[in-house]
Amino acid sequence: MKEAIVRSRIDAAKKVEVEAILGALGLSTSDAIRLFINQVILEKGLPFKVKLPEEASEAHDAWFRRQVESAVAKADDPETVFTPHGDVMKRFNSEQGDRRTKKKGIVS
């Protein structure tokens, strides 16, 4: 099996801490990384749940609520000018066509 090298920059204090913990378990950092990679392959994803800390989640929820309330207030404002759906779809389809053309490498 051909081997590859994986490198990563981490905080020096965290490196010392992780080496101490892994050493107590009889593992090197390289051993732990190999275990992690094998688990990712077995699980077809991360071998643990990844989520925002509770305070970040609450902050995001509050931000999202403010965005929705602002949009609703703007929609209720009689001075708001709306764009007809047909116009939006024409622009969307035109931009989609432009993106597809650029993706294929076709330049006009």
N, CA, C and O atoms as a GROMACS GRO file, in nm:
protein
  432
    1MET      N    1   0.085  -0.119   0.000
    1MET     CA    2   0.000   0.000   0.000
    1MET      C    3   0.089   0.125   0.000
    1MET      O    4   0.181   0.137   0.081
    2LYS      N    5   0.060   0.215  -0.092
    2LYS     CA    6   0.134   0.340  -0.100
    2LYS      C    7   0.090   0.431   0.014
    2LYS      O    8  -0.030   0.444   0.041
    3GLU      N    9   0.186   0.494   0.082
    3GLU     CA   10   0.153   0.582   0.194
    3GLU      C   11   0.156   0.727   0.152
    3GLU      O   12   0.224   0.765   0.056
    4ALA      N   13   0.081   0.809   0.226
    4ALA     CA   14   0.078   0.953   0.203
    4ALA      C   15   0.103   1.022   0.336
    4ALA      O   16   0.079   0.965   0.442
    5ILE      N   17   0.149   1.143   0.330
    5ILE     CA   18   0.176   1.221   0.451
    5ILE      C   19   0.064   1.322   0.468
    5ILE      O   20   0.024   1.390   0.373
    6VAL      N   21   0.014   1.332   0.591
    6VAL     CA   22  -0.090   1.430   0.626
    6VAL      C   23  -0.027   1.526   0.726
    6VAL      O   24   0.028   1.483   0.828
    7ARG      N   25  -0.036   1.657   0.698
    7ARG     CA   26   0.020   1.757   0.789
    7ARG      C   27  -0.090   1.854   0.828
    7ARG      O   28  -0.180   1.884   0.750
    8SER      N   29  -0.080   1.903   0.951
    8SER     CA   30  -0.179   2.000   0.998
    8SER      C   31  -0.115   2.092   1.101
    8SER      O   32  -0.034   2.048   1.183
    9ARG      N   33  -0.151   2.219   1.097
    9ARG     CA   34  -0.103   2.314   1.198
    9ARG      C   35  -0.205   2.320   1.311
    9ARG      O   36  -0.325   2.333   1.288
   10ILE      N   37  -0.155   2.309   1.433
   10ILE     CA   38  -0.242   2.319   1.550
   10ILE      C   39  -0.174   2.405   1.656
   10ILE      O   40  -0.053   2.429   1.649
   11ASP      N   41  -0.250   2.450   1.751
   11ASP     CA   42  -0.199   2.526   1.863
   11ASP      C   43  -0.097   2.441   1.940
   11ASP      O   44  -0.124   2.324   1.969
   12ALA      N   45   0.018   2.499   1.973
   12ALA     CA   46   0.126   2.424   2.039
   12ALA      C   47   0.081   2.367   2.174
   12ALA      O   48   0.117   2.254   2.209
   13ALA      N   49   0.004   2.444   2.250
   13ALA     CA   50  -0.042   2.396   2.381
   13ALA      C   51  -0.135   2.276   2.365
   13ALA      O   52  -0.130   2.181   2.444
   14LYS      N   53  -0.220   2.281   2.264
   14LYS     CA   54  -0.311   2.168   2.240
   14LYS      C   55  -0.232   2.044   2.198
   14LYS      O   56  -0.268   1.932   2.235
   15LYS      N   57  -0.125   2.063   2.121
   15LYS     CA   58  -0.041   1.950   2.079
   15LYS      C   59   0.019   1.881   2.201
   15LYS      O   60   0.016   1.758   2.210
   16VAL      N   61   0.072   1.959   2.294
   16VAL     CA   62   0.131   1.902   2.416
   16VAL      C   63   0.024   1.827   2.496
   16VAL      O   64   0.048   1.717   2.544
   17GLU      N   65  -0.093   1.888   2.509
   17GLU     CA   66  -0.201   1.826   2.586
   17GLU      C   67  -0.247   1.695   2.522
   17GLU      O   68  -0.265   1.595   2.592
   18VAL      N   69  -0.265   1.696   2.391
   18VAL     CA   70  -0.312   1.576   2.323
   18VAL      C   71  -0.207   1.466   2.329
   18VAL      O   72  -0.241   1.348   2.343
   19GLU      N   73  -0.080   1.502   2.317
   19GLU     CA   74   0.026   1.401   2.325
   19GLU      C   75   0.029   1.335   2.463
   19GLU      O   76   0.054   1.215   2.474
   20ALA      N   77   0.004   1.413   2.568
   20ALA     CA   78   0.002   1.357   2.703
   20ALA      C   79  -0.114   1.260   2.720
   20ALA      O   80  -0.097   1.151   2.775
   21ILE      N   81  -0.231   1.298   2.671
   21ILE     CA   82  -0.349   1.212   2.682
   21ILE      C   83  -0.329   1.084   2.601
   21ILE      O   84  -0.352   0.974   2.651
   22LEU      N   85  -0.287   1.100   2.477
   22LEU     CA   86  -0.267   0.982   2.391
   22LEU      C   87  -0.156   0.893   2.444
   22LEU      O   88  -0.165   0.770   2.436
   23GLY      N   89  -0.050   0.954   2.497
   23GLY     CA   90   0.060   0.876   2.554
   23GLY      C   91   0.011   0.788   2.669
   23GLY      O   92   0.054   0.674   2.682
   24ALA      N   93  -0.078   0.843   2.751
   24ALA     CA   94  -0.136   0.766   2.862
   24ALA      C   95  -0.218   0.649   2.810
   24ALA      O   96  -0.235   0.548   2.878
   25LEU      N   97  -0.270   0.662   2.689
   25LEU     CA   98  -0.348   0.554   2.627
   25LEU      C   99  -0.260   0.459   2.546
   25LEU      O  100  -0.308   0.361   2.490
   26GLY      N  101  -0.130   0.490   2.541
   26GLY     CA  102  -0.038   0.406   2.465
   26GLY      C  103  -0.040   0.434   2.316
   26GLY      O  104  -0.004   0.349   2.235
   27LEU      N  105  -0.084   0.554   2.278
   27LEU     CA  106  -0.095   0.591   2.137
   27LEU      C  107  -0.008   0.712   2.106
   27LEU      O  108   0.013   0.798   2.191
   28SER      N  109   0.040   0.717   1.984
   28SER     CA  110   0.106   0.839   1.935
   28SER      C  111  -0.001   0.924   1.866
   28SER      O  112  -0.112   0.877   1.841
   29THR      N  113   0.034   1.047   1.836
   29THR     CA  114  -0.058   1.132   1.761
   29THR      C  115  -0.086   1.071   1.624
   29THR      O  116  -0.199   1.073   1.577
   30SER      N  117   0.016   1.017   1.561
   30SER     CA  118  -0.002   0.952   1.431
   30SER      C  119  -0.097   0.833   1.441
   30SER      O  120  -0.181   0.812   1.354
   31ASP      N  121  -0.083   0.753   1.550
   31ASP     CA  122  -0.174   0.640   1.571
   31ASP      C  123  -0.319   0.690   1.580
   31ASP      O  124  -0.409   0.632   1.520
   32ALA      N  125  -0.339   0.796   1.657
   32ALA     CA  126  -0.474   0.850   1.677
   32ALA      C  127  -0.532   0.902   1.545
   32ALA      O  128  -0.651   0.884   1.517
   33ILE      N  129  -0.449   0.967   1.466
   33ILE     CA  130  -0.497   1.018   1.337
   33ILE      C  131  -0.535   0.903   1.245
   33ILE      O  132  -0.637   0.909   1.176
   34ARG      N  133  -0.453   0.797   1.244
   34ARG     CA  134  -0.486   0.679   1.162
   34ARG      C  135  -0.618   0.618   1.209
   34ARG      O  136  -0.701   0.580   1.127
   35LEU      N  137  -0.637   0.608   1.341
   35LEU     CA  138  -0.764   0.554   1.394
   35LEU      C  139  -0.881   0.641   1.350
   35LEU      O  140  -0.984   0.590   1.306
   36PHE      N  141  -0.864   0.772   1.360
   36PHE     CA  142  -0.970   0.865   1.320
   36PHE      C  143  -1.005   0.846   1.172
   36PHE      O  144  -1.123   0.836   1.137
   37ILE      N  145  -0.904   0.840   1.087
   37ILE     CA  146  -0.928   0.825   0.943
   37ILE      C  147  -1.000   0.693   0.914
   37ILE      O  148  -1.092   0.690   0.832
   38ASN      N  149  -0.959   0.585   0.981
   38ASN     CA  150  -1.026   0.456   0.961
   38ASN      C  151  -1.172   0.462   1.006
   38ASN      O  152  -1.259   0.403   0.942
   39GLN      N  153  -1.200   0.533   1.115
   39GLN     CA  154  -1.338   0.546   1.163
   39GLN      C  155  -1.422   0.629   1.067
   39GLN      O  156  -1.539   0.598   1.044
   40VAL      N  157  -1.364   0.733   1.010
   40VAL     CA  158  -1.436   0.814   0.910
   40VAL      C  159  -1.476   0.725   0.793
   40VAL      O  160  -1.588   0.735   0.742
   41ILE      N  161  -1.385   0.639   0.749
   41ILE     CA  162  -1.414   0.548   0.638
   41ILE      C  163  -1.524   0.450   0.678
   41ILE      O  164  -1.618   0.428   0.601
   42LEU      N  165  -1.514   0.392   0.797
   42LEU     CA  166  -1.615   0.295   0.842
   42LEU      C  167  -1.752   0.358   0.858
   42LEU      O  168  -1.854   0.300   0.820
   43GLU      N  169  -1.755   0.479   0.915
   43GLU     CA  170  -1.882   0.548   0.943
   43GLU      C  171  -1.936   0.621   0.821
   43GLU      O  172  -2.052   0.662   0.818
   44LYS      N  173  -1.852   0.638   0.720
   44LYS     CA  174  -1.887   0.718   0.602
   44LYS      C  175  -1.920   0.862   0.645
   44LYS      O  176  -2.010   0.925   0.589
   45GLY      N  177  -1.848   0.911   0.742
   45GLY     CA  178  -1.866   1.045   0.795
   45GLY      C  179  -1.787   1.058   0.924
   45GLY      O  180  -1.711   0.968   0.960
   46LEU      N  181  -1.805   1.168   0.992
   46LEU     CA  182  -1.735   1.186   1.119
   46LEU      C  183  -1.787   1.086   1.222
   46LEU      O  184  -1.907   1.059   1.227
   47PRO      N  185  -1.698   1.031   1.303
   47PRO     CA  186  -1.740   0.931   1.402
   47PRO      C  187  -1.797   0.992   1.530
   47PRO      O  188  -1.801   0.927   1.634
   48PHE      N  189  -1.840   1.116   1.523
   48PHE     CA  190  -1.901   1.183   1.637
   48PHE      C  191  -1.992   1.293   1.583
   48PHE      O  192  -1.980   1.336   1.468
   49LYS      N  193  -2.083   1.338   1.668
   49LYS     CA  194  -2.178   1.442   1.628
   49LYS      C  195  -2.110   1.578   1.634
   49LYS      O  196  -2.045   1.612   1.733
   50VAL      N  197  -2.126   1.656   1.529
   50VAL     CA  198  -2.070   1.791   1.523
   50VAL      C  199  -2.186   1.888   1.531
   50VAL      O  200  -2.279   1.882   1.450
   51LYS      N  201  -2.181   1.978   1.628
   51LYS     CA  202  -2.288   2.077   1.640
   51LYS      C  203  -2.233   2.205   1.699
   51LYS      O  204  -2.126   2.207   1.761
   52LEU      N  205  -2.306   2.311   1.680
   52LEU     CA  206  -2.267   2.440   1.736
   52LEU      C  207  -2.282   2.436   1.887
   52LEU      O  208  -2.370   2.368   1.939
   53PRO      N  209  -2.195   2.510   1.958
   53PRO     CA  210  -2.218   2.524   2.102
   53PRO      C  211  -2.354   2.589   2.124
   53PRO      O  212  -2.400   2.666   2.040
   54GLU      N  213  -2.416   2.560   2.234
   54GLU     CA  214  -2.552   2.607   2.262
   54GLU      C  215  -2.565   2.758   2.244
   54GLU      O  216  -2.662   2.805   2.185
   55GLU      N  217  -2.467   2.835   2.295
   55GLU     CA  218  -2.478   2.981   2.285
   55GLU      C  219  -2.470   3.028   2.140
   55GLU      O  220  -2.536   3.125   2.103
   56ALA      N  221  -2.390   2.961   2.057
   56ALA     CA  222  -2.382   2.998   1.915
   56ALA      C  223  -2.514   2.966   1.846
   56ALA      O  224  -2.560   3.042   1.761
   57SER      N  225  -2.574   2.854   1.882
   57SER     CA  226  -2.702   2.815   1.823
   57SER      C  227  -2.810   2.916   1.860
   57SER      O  228  -2.891   2.956   1.776
   58GLU      N  229  -2.812   2.957   1.986
   58GLU     CA  230  -2.911   3.056   2.032
   58GLU      C  231  -2.889   3.190   1.962
   58GLU      O  232  -2.985   3.257   1.924
   59ALA      N  233  -2.764   3.229   1.946
   59ALA     CA  234  -2.733   3.356   1.878
   59ALA      C  235  -2.779   3.350   1.732
   59ALA      O  236  -2.833   3.447   1.680
   60HIS      N  237  -2.757   3.236   1.668
   60HIS     CA  238  -2.801   3.221   1.528
   60HIS      C  239  -2.953   3.227   1.520
   60HIS      O  240  -3.008   3.292   1.431
   61ASP      N  241  -3.022   3.159   1.612
   61ASP     CA  242  -3.168   3.161   1.613
   61ASP      C  243  -3.220   3.304   1.629
   61ASP      O  244  -3.314   3.344   1.560
   62ALA      N  245  -3.159   3.381   1.720
   62ALA     CA  246  -3.202   3.519   1.742
   62ALA      C  247  -3.178   3.603   1.616
   62ALA      O  248  -3.264   3.682   1.577
   63TRP      N  249  -3.061   3.585   1.553
   63TRP     CA  250  -3.031   3.657   1.429
   63TRP      C  251  -3.133   3.622   1.321
   63TRP      O  252  -3.183   3.710   1.251
   64PHE      N  253  -3.165   3.493   1.307
   64PHE     CA  254  -3.259   3.448   1.204
   64PHE      C  255  -3.398   3.507   1.229
   64PHE      O  256  -3.464   3.552   1.135
   65ARG      N  257  -3.442   3.508   1.356
   65ARG     CA  258  -3.572   3.567   1.389
   65ARG      C  259  -3.577   3.714   1.349
   65ARG      O  260  -3.676   3.760   1.293
   66ARG      N  261  -3.468   3.788   1.378
   66ARG     CA  262  -3.463   3.930   1.340
   66ARG      C  263  -3.472   3.947   1.189
   66ARG      O  264  -3.539   4.038   1.141
   67GLN      N  265  -3.406   3.859   1.114
   67GLN     CA  266  -3.410   3.867   0.968
   67GLN      C  267  -3.551   3.844   0.917
   67GLN      O  268  -3.598   3.915   0.828
   68VAL      N  269  -3.619   3.744   0.973
   68VAL     CA  270  -3.756   3.713   0.930
   68VAL      C  271  -3.849   3.828   0.966
   68VAL      O  272  -3.931   3.870   0.884
   69GLU      N  273  -3.838   3.880   1.089
   69GLU     CA  274  -3.924   3.991   1.131
   69GLU      C  275  -3.902   4.113   1.042
   69GLU      O  276  -3.998   4.181   1.006
   70SER      N  277  -3.778   4.140   1.006
   70SER     CA  278  -3.747   4.253   0.918
   70SER      C  279  -3.809   4.232   0.780
   70SER      O  280  -3.865   4.325   0.722
   71ALA      N  281  -3.798   4.111   0.727
   71ALA     CA  282  -3.855   4.081   0.595
   71ALA      C  283  -4.006   4.092   0.596
   71ALA      O  284  -4.066   4.143   0.501
   72VAL      N  285  -4.069   4.045   0.703
   72VAL     CA  286  -4.216   4.053   0.714
   72VAL      C  287  -4.259   4.200   0.722
   72VAL      O  288  -4.355   4.240   0.658
   73ALA      N  289  -4.186   4.279   0.802
   73ALA     CA  290  -4.219   4.422   0.815
   73ALA      C  291  -4.205   4.491   0.680
   73ALA      O  292  -4.289   4.574   0.643
   74LYS      N  293  -4.099   4.457   0.605
   74LYS     CA  294  -4.078   4.517   0.474
   74LYS      C  295  -4.190   4.475   0.378
   74LYS      O  296  -4.237   4.557   0.299
   75ALA      N  297  -4.232   4.350   0.384
   75ALA     CA  298  -4.339   4.301   0.297
   75ALA      C  299  -4.472   4.368   0.330
   75ALA      O  300  -4.554   4.390   0.241
   76ASP      N  301  -4.493   4.402   0.457
   76ASP     CA  302  -4.617   4.467   0.499
   76ASP      C  303  -4.618   4.617   0.469
   76ASP      O  304  -4.724   4.679   0.472
   77ASP      N  305  -4.502   4.675   0.441
   77ASP     CA  306  -4.492   4.818   0.415
   77ASP      C  307  -4.558   4.850   0.280
   77ASP      O  308  -4.519   4.793   0.178
   78PRO      N  309  -4.658   4.940   0.279
   78PRO     CA  310  -4.726   4.972   0.153
   78PRO      C  311  -4.635   5.038   0.050
   78PRO      O  312  -4.670   5.042  -0.068
   79GLU      N  313  -4.520   5.089   0.090
   79GLU     CA  314  -4.425   5.154  -0.002
   79GLU      C  315  -4.333   5.053  -0.071
   79GLU      O  316  -4.262   5.088  -0.165
   80THR      N  317  -4.335   4.929  -0.025
   80THR     CA  318  -4.247   4.827  -0.083
   80THR      C  319  -4.288   4.796  -0.226
   80THR      O  320  -4.406   4.775  -0.254
   81VAL      N  321  -4.191   4.793  -0.316
   81VAL     CA  322  -4.215   4.759  -0.457
   81VAL      C  323  -4.174   4.613  -0.476
   81VAL      O  324  -4.062   4.574  -0.446
   82PHE      N  325  -4.267   4.534  -0.528
   82PHE     CA  326  -4.242   4.392  -0.549
   82PHE      C  327  -4.210   4.366  -0.696
   82PHE      O  328  -4.260   4.434  -0.785
   83THR      N  329  -4.126   4.266  -0.720
   83THR     CA  330  -4.092   4.224  -0.856
   83THR      C  331  -4.180   4.106  -0.892
   83THR      O  332  -4.188   4.009  -0.816
   84PRO      N  333  -4.248   4.111  -1.007
   84PRO     CA  334  -4.334   4.000  -1.047
   84PRO      C  335  -4.255   3.869  -1.061
   84PRO      O  336  -4.138   3.869  -1.100
   85HIS      N  337  -4.321   3.760  -1.027
   85HIS     CA  338  -4.258   3.628  -1.030
   85HIS      C  339  -4.198   3.596  -1.167
   85HIS      O  340  -4.088   3.541  -1.175
   86GLY      N  341  -4.270   3.628  -1.272
   86GLY     CA  342  -4.220   3.602  -1.407
   86GLY      C  343  -4.087   3.671  -1.435
   86GLY      O  344  -3.999   3.613  -1.498
   87ASP      N  345  -4.073   3.796  -1.388
   87ASP     CA  346  -3.947   3.869  -1.406
   87ASP      C  347  -3.834   3.802  -1.329
   87ASP      O  348  -3.721   3.792  -1.378
   88VAL      N  349  -3.865   3.758  -1.209
   88VAL     CA  350  -3.763   3.689  -1.127
   88VAL      C  351  -3.717   3.562  -1.197
   88VAL      O  352  -3.597   3.535  -1.204
   89MET      N  353  -3.812   3.485  -1.249
   89MET     CA  354  -3.778   3.359  -1.315
   89MET      C  355  -3.697   3.383  -1.443
   89MET      O  356  -3.605   3.306  -1.472
   90LYS      N  357  -3.730   3.488  -1.519
   90LYS     CA  358  -3.652   3.519  -1.639
   90LYS      C  359  -3.506   3.548  -1.602
   90LYS      O  360  -3.414   3.498  -1.665
   91ARG      N  361  -3.489   3.630  -1.499
   91ARG     CA  362  -3.352   3.664  -1.456
   91ARG      C  363  -3.280   3.540  -1.404
   91ARG      O  364  -3.164   3.517  -1.437
   92PHE      N  365  -3.350   3.459  -1.324
   92PHE     CA  366  -3.290   3.337  -1.268
   92PHE      C  367  -3.245   3.245  -1.381
   92PHE      O  368  -3.132   3.197  -1.382
   93ASN      N  369  -3.334   3.220  -1.476
   93ASN     CA  370  -3.302   3.129  -1.587
   93ASN      C  371  -3.187   3.183  -1.672
   93ASN      O  372  -3.103   3.106  -1.718
   94SER      N  373  -3.184   3.314  -1.691
   94SER     CA  374  -3.075   3.375  -1.767
   94SER      C  375  -2.942   3.356  -1.695
   94SER      O  376  -2.842   3.320  -1.757
   95GLU      N  377  -2.941   3.380  -1.564
   95GLU     CA  378  -2.818   3.363  -1.486
   95GLU      C  379  -2.775   3.217  -1.480
   95GLU      O  380  -2.656   3.187  -1.483
   96GLN      N  381  -2.872   3.126  -1.470
   96GLN     CA  382  -2.840   2.983  -1.471
   96GLN      C  383  -2.773   2.945  -1.602
   96GLN      O  384  -2.675   2.871  -1.604
   97GLY      N  385  -2.827   2.996  -1.713
   97GLY     CA  386  -2.768   2.969  -1.844
   97GLY      C  387  -2.626   3.022  -1.853
   97GLY      O  388  -2.537   2.956  -1.907
   98ASP      N  389  -2.604   3.144  -1.798
   98ASP     CA  390  -2.469   3.202  -1.798
   98ASP      C  391  -2.373   3.114  -1.718
   98ASP      O  392  -2.260   3.091  -1.761
   99ARG      N  393  -2.418   3.064  -1.603
   99ARG     CA  394  -2.332   2.979  -1.519
   99ARG      C  395  -2.299   2.848  -1.590
   99ARG      O  396  -2.185   2.801  -1.586
  100ARG      N  397  -2.399   2.789  -1.655
  100ARG     CA  398  -2.375   2.663  -1.727
  100ARG      C  399  -2.275   2.684  -1.840
  100ARG      O  400  -2.188   2.601  -1.863
  101THR      N  401  -2.289   2.796  -1.909
  101THR     CA  402  -2.197   2.827  -2.019
  101THR      C  403  -2.055   2.843  -1.967
  101THR      O  404  -1.961   2.790  -2.026
  102LYS      N  405  -2.039   2.917  -1.857
  102LYS     CA  406  -1.906   2.938  -1.799
  102LYS      C  407  -1.848   2.806  -1.750
  102LYS      O  408  -1.728   2.782  -1.765
  103LYS      N  409  -1.931   2.721  -1.691
  103LYS     CA  410  -1.885   2.593  -1.639
  103LYS      C  411  -1.832   2.504  -1.751
  103LYS      O  412  -1.734   2.432  -1.732
  104LYS      N  413  -1.896   2.511  -1.866
  104LYS     CA  414  -1.853   2.430  -1.981
  104LYS      C  415  -1.733   2.494  -2.051
  104LYS      O  416  -1.675   2.434  -2.142
  105GLY      N  417  -1.697   2.615  -2.010
  105GLY     CA  418  -1.582   2.682  -2.071
  105GLY      C  419  -1.615   2.753  -2.200
  105GLY      O  420  -1.525   2.788  -2.277
  106ILE      N  421  -1.743   2.775  -2.225
  106ILE     CA  422  -1.785   2.844  -2.346
  106ILE      C  423  -1.787   2.994  -2.317
  106ILE      O  424  -1.856   3.039  -2.225
  107VAL      N  425  -1.711   3.069  -2.393
  107VAL     CA  426  -1.706   3.214  -2.374
  107VAL      C  427  -1.770   3.280  -2.494
  107VAL      O  428  -1.739   3.248  -2.609
  108SER      N  429  -1.862   3.376  -2.467
  108SER     CA  430  -1.928   3.444  -2.580
  108SER      C  431  -1.853   3.567  -2.621
  108SER      O  432  -1.895   3.636  -2.714
   0.00000   0.00000   0.00000
